[in-house]
Amino acid sequence: MKVGLLVRIEAKPEFADEVAAMLRGAQELAEQEEGTVAWFAFRQNATTFGVFDTFEDEQGREAHLAGRIAAALGEAAKTKLSAQPVIVPIDLLGAKVS
C-alpha cells in the first residue's frame, strides 16, 4: 500500500442514519474494486463520518475516485450532506496489518 484517501463526511442531522447505512452498504462495492487494498468507513459523532482507504498505486486510487462509491457520495452530497465531502489524497509512510 503506497497511497490512500482520507475523506470527511458531514451529514445533515436528519439524514445521519441514512448516511451511516449508505457507508455500511458501500463495503460490498469496495470489496469488488480490484485496486482498493483496504477500505474503512467510520463514524466520529452523530453527524460526522469518514472513509479511509488504501491503494497500491495512483491508478487504483483514480479508479476508486471514478467508481460507484464516489458517485453515490456525490449524489448524497446534493441532499443528505451539510457540505461537500472533503477528500484528501495521502501518501502512506507505514502500515501494520495483521
Sequence and secondary structure as in RCSB ss.txt:
>XXXX:A:sequence
MKVGLLVRIEAKPEFADEVAAMLRGAQELAEQEEGTVAWFAFRQNATTFGVFDTFEDEQGREAHLAGRIAAALGE
AAKTKLSAQPVIVPIDLLGAKVS
>XXXX:A:secstr
  EEEEEEEEB GGGHHHHHHHHHHHHHHHHH TTEEEEEEEE SSSEEEEEEEESSHHHHHHHHTSHHHHHHHH
HHTTTBSS  EEEEEE       
